[in-house]
């Protein structure tokens, strides 16, 4: 969903979870990918989804 450009609020709504929960998980994803921000994570998403990483 980050790769599709959804905001934390939009992701929270789609998954029926709290926005704060999304923020925690997005931060964890950013840290695990070793990127600086959600934009870099979004740019990396197509590569990850194709199984190249």
Secondary structure, 3 states (H helix, E strand, C coil): CCCCCCCHHHHHHHHCCCHHHHHHHHHHHHHHHCCCCHHHHHHHHHHHHCCCC
